[in-house]
Amino acid sequence: GRLGMPELEGFLMKQMDTFRSWKKRWFVLRAGKLLYWRSKGDDQPADSIPLLADTKILLSQHVPNSKVKRTNVFHIVNKGRVTNLQAEDEADLHQWVEKLNEALVHMYATDVEW
């Protein structure tokens, strides 16, 4: 059978829509949802980032014309809307990208018939 849904939590820098500034947010991937809070202990999430059937999780070098000059950045692309996120280090980056991709596969991939 399938393993449980991938889960992950930790701090990521998020590029905000206003002024394009970067802010540290507490992110939680759980049950196929990516939620984030302003601070780790907050009751209510600030928002969520949709994980849809056609969502793409991309590393910076795969985004044409990316204006982001930071390292360890990945992008969540939903129908042309791009969310830029920065991990603390390369290991963290790969963990987030891997878990997000696993979650997408888990939710939307049809069972492969061999």
Backbone torsions as a table, in degrees:
resi	resn	phi	psi	omega
1	GLY	NA	-179.5	-178.9
2	ARG	-83.0	148.4	172.7
3	LEU	-74.3	164.6	178.6
4	GLY	-63.0	164.9	178.3
5	MET	-58.8	137.1	176.2
6	PRO	-63.8	142.6	178.5
7	GLU	-131.9	148.9	179.3
8	LEU	-161.2	147.4	172.4
9	GLU	-145.6	152.9	179.5
10	GLY	164.3	174.3	178.7
11	PHE	-82.5	138.1	171.1
12	LEU	-135.2	150.1	170.5
13	MET	-85.6	132.0	179.3
14	LYS	-116.9	132.7	175.4
15	GLN	-80.1	122.1	-175.4
16	MET	-79.5	155.7	-179.4
17	ASP	-70.0	-32.9	-179.3
18	THR	-92.0	132.3	176.9
19	PHE	63.4	-0.6	177.1
20	ARG	57.6	22.1	178.2
21	SER	-77.4	161.2	-179.6
22	TRP	-106.2	134.1	179.8
23	LYS	-129.8	143.7	178.3
24	LYS	-79.3	129.5	179.7
25	ARG	-133.4	152.9	177.2
26	TRP	-92.5	117.1	-176.0
27	PHE	-107.0	141.8	175.5
28	VAL	-133.2	123.6	172.5
29	LEU	-101.1	115.8	-178.7
30	ARG	-154.7	137.2	176.5
31	ALA	53.5	38.0	176.2
32	GLY	75.4	12.0	178.1
33	LYS	-120.2	143.8	174.5
34	LEU	-111.9	106.5	-178.3
35	LEU	-109.1	155.0	172.7
36	TYR	-141.9	151.0	-177.6
37	TRP	-119.9	150.7	175.1
38	ARG	-61.9	-43.4	179.5
39	SER	-132.8	155.0	-173.6
40	LYS	-58.7	-36.5	-174.9
41	GLY	-90.1	-0.1	-175.7
42	ASP	-61.3	145.1	179.1
43	ASP	-69.4	-50.5	-173.0
44	GLN	-103.1	135.0	174.7
45	PRO	-63.8	147.8	176.5
46	ALA	-69.8	-37.1	-176.3
47	ASP	-174.2	179.5	174.0
48	SER	-134.9	159.5	176.5
49	ILE	-114.0	121.8	-174.7
50	PRO	-65.7	141.0	171.3
51	LEU	-114.8	102.9	-172.7
52	LEU	-110.7	171.0	-177.3
53	ALA	-57.7	-32.5	-178.2
54	ASP	-105.9	14.8	176.4
55	THR	-65.5	138.6	176.4
56	LYS	-117.9	138.6	174.8
57	ILE	-109.5	114.2	-172.8
58	LEU	-123.2	145.7	170.5
59	LEU	-84.6	157.2	-173.1
60	SER	-52.3	-40.0	-174.4
61	GLN	-68.1	-11.9	-179.7
62	HIS	-98.3	5.4	-179.9
63	VAL	-106.1	111.6	-179.6
64	PRO	-63.8	142.5	177.4
65	ASN	59.3	26.1	178.9
66	SER	-63.9	130.4	-179.7
67	LYS	-91.1	-2.6	-174.0
68	VAL	-77.4	123.4	-177.0
69	LYS	-101.6	4.6	-177.3
70	ARG	-84.6	162.7	175.5
71	THR	-95.2	164.2	176.8
72	ASN	57.7	38.6	179.6
73	VAL	-101.1	140.7	169.1
74	PHE	-131.8	164.9	-171.7
75	HIS	-129.1	136.4	172.8
76	ILE	-106.7	116.7	-173.6
77	VAL	-108.6	119.5	177.9
78	ASN	-124.2	106.5	176.0
79	LYS	45.9	48.3	176.2
80	GLY	87.0	-13.5	176.3
81	ARG	-90.0	125.5	-174.9
82	VAL	-113.4	129.3	172.1
83	THR	-107.2	123.3	-179.4
84	ASN	-97.5	127.0	-179.2
85	LEU	-130.4	144.4	-179.4
86	GLN	-122.6	127.2	177.5
87	ALA	-88.8	163.7	-176.4
88	GLU	-67.0	-39.5	-179.5
89	ASP	-152.4	-179.3	-173.7
90	GLU	-66.1	-38.6	-179.6
91	ALA	-62.7	-43.8	179.1
92	ASP	-62.8	-44.4	178.3
93	LEU	-54.5	-51.6	-175.8
94	HIS	-67.0	-33.2	178.0
95	GLN	-64.3	-45.8	179.3
96	TRP	-63.4	-46.7	-177.9
97	VAL	-61.9	-43.4	-179.6
98	GLU	-63.2	-48.5	-177.3
99	LYS	-66.2	-39.5	178.5
100	LEU	-64.8	-42.9	177.6
101	ASN	-64.6	-40.0	177.4
102	GLU	-61.2	-42.5	-179.9
103	ALA	-62.0	-42.2	179.9
104	LEU	-63.9	-44.4	179.3
105	VAL	-62.2	-44.2	-178.1
106	HIS	-58.5	-42.0	-176.2
107	MET	-80.7	-36.5	-166.8
108	TYR	-118.2	-16.7	-177.8
109	ALA	-73.6	137.1	175.2
110	THR	-80.6	153.0	179.6
111	ASP	-63.4	130.2	-177.9
112	VAL	-79.6	132.1	175.2
113	GLU	-94.9	121.7	179.6
114	TRP	-90.5	NA	NA
